[in-house]
Amino acid sequence: MADDAFGFAPKKENSTLAKLAGIKPSAEPVQSAPLAEIDEAGRRAGFTSREPGARLIPRRRKAVGPTITINTRVPEDIAERFIQFCDQNRLSYWEGIEELMNRAKI
């Protein structure tokens, strides 16, 4: 019986499997530039760091408390106006609803 009971052994010396087995990694690892130079090149190109603590504009975090989900179907023109209102006032949707309710004194 053959060493390979399932028939996966290479059939010839120049088979694809034998060629792939002959591939060896290069002896020298690729040298990269120091991270400080890479970061500086990114800053010059207009990229900002995504690492924690590197944000220029801090995120707003509000304690909301318990929540419920409200789903509603809204005509497109009203939805677009509401989304535009929230974007212009930098409000989340729930904050936009709260603001409109406050304005209506509800």
C-alpha positions as CSV (number, residue, x, y, z in Angstrom):
1,M,0.0,0.0,0.0
2,A,1.2,3.5,-0.8
3,D,2.3,6.0,1.9
4,D,-0.6,8.3,0.7
5,A,-3.8,6.3,1.1
6,F,-5.9,9.1,-0.3
7,G,-4.0,9.7,-3.5
8,F,-2.8,13.3,-2.8
9,A,0.9,12.6,-3.2
10,P,2.6,14.3,-6.1
11,K,2.8,12.1,-9.2
12,K,5.8,13.7,-10.8
13,E,8.8,15.7,-9.6
14,N,7.7,18.7,-11.8
15,S,4.1,18.7,-10.6
16,T,2.5,21.8,-9.2
17,L,2.5,20.5,-5.7
18,A,6.2,19.7,-5.9
19,K,6.9,23.2,-7.3
20,L,4.8,24.8,-4.5
21,A,6.7,22.7,-1.9
22,G,9.9,24.1,-3.3
23,I,9.1,27.7,-2.6
24,K,11.0,29.1,0.3
25,P,10.7,32.6,1.9
26,S,13.4,35.1,1.3
27,A,16.1,35.2,3.9
28,E,16.0,38.9,4.6
29,P,12.7,40.5,5.9
30,V,11.5,43.6,4.1
31,Q,12.6,46.7,5.9
32,S,10.0,49.4,6.4
33,A,10.3,53.1,7.3
34,P,10.1,54.1,11.0
35,L,6.5,54.6,12.1
36,A,7.1,58.2,12.9
37,E,8.0,58.9,9.2
38,I,5.0,57.0,8.1
39,D,2.7,59.0,10.5
40,E,4.2,62.2,9.3
41,A,3.7,61.3,5.6
42,G,0.0,60.5,6.4
43,R,-0.5,63.8,8.2
44,R,1.0,65.7,5.2
45,A,-1.4,63.9,3.0
46,G,-4.4,64.9,5.2
47,F,-5.0,61.7,7.0
48,T,-5.8,61.7,10.8
49,S,-5.1,59.1,13.3
50,R,-7.8,56.6,14.3
51,E,-6.1,55.5,17.4
52,P,-7.9,56.2,20.8
53,G,-7.1,59.5,22.2
54,A,-6.1,61.0,18.9
55,R,-9.5,62.4,17.9
56,L,-9.5,66.2,17.3
57,I,-13.3,66.5,17.9
58,P,-14.5,64.6,20.9
59,R,-17.6,62.5,20.5
60,R,-20.7,63.7,22.4
61,R,-22.0,61.1,24.8
62,K,-25.3,61.6,26.5
63,A,-26.7,59.4,29.2
64,V,-30.0,58.4,27.6
65,G,-31.3,55.9,30.2
66,P,-33.9,53.2,29.3
67,T,-35.0,53.3,25.7
68,I,-37.8,52.0,23.5
69,T,-37.8,51.6,19.7
70,I,-40.3,53.6,17.7
71,N,-40.8,52.7,14.0
72,T,-43.0,54.8,11.7
73,R,-43.6,55.3,8.1
74,V,-43.1,58.9,7.0
75,P,-43.6,60.5,3.6
76,E,-40.2,61.2,2.0
77,D,-40.5,65.0,2.0
78,I,-41.2,65.1,5.7
79,A,-38.4,62.6,6.5
80,E,-35.9,64.6,4.4
81,R,-36.9,67.8,6.2
82,F,-36.5,66.1,9.6
83,I,-33.1,64.6,8.7
84,Q,-32.0,68.0,7.4
85,F,-33.2,69.7,10.6
86,C,-31.2,67.1,12.7
87,D,-28.1,67.5,10.6
88,Q,-28.2,71.3,10.7
89,N,-28.6,71.3,14.5
90,R,-26.2,68.4,15.0
91,L,-28.9,66.4,16.8
92,S,-29.5,62.7,16.8
93,Y,-33.0,61.7,15.7
94,W,-34.2,61.3,19.3
95,E,-32.8,64.6,20.2
96,G,-34.5,66.1,17.1
97,I,-37.8,64.7,18.3
98,E,-37.2,66.1,21.8
99,E,-36.3,69.5,20.4
100,L,-39.5,69.7,18.2
101,M,-41.6,68.6,21.2
102,N,-40.0,71.3,23.4
103,R,-40.7,73.9,20.8
104,A,-44.3,72.7,20.6
105,K,-44.5,72.8,24.4
106,I,-45.5,69.1,24.6
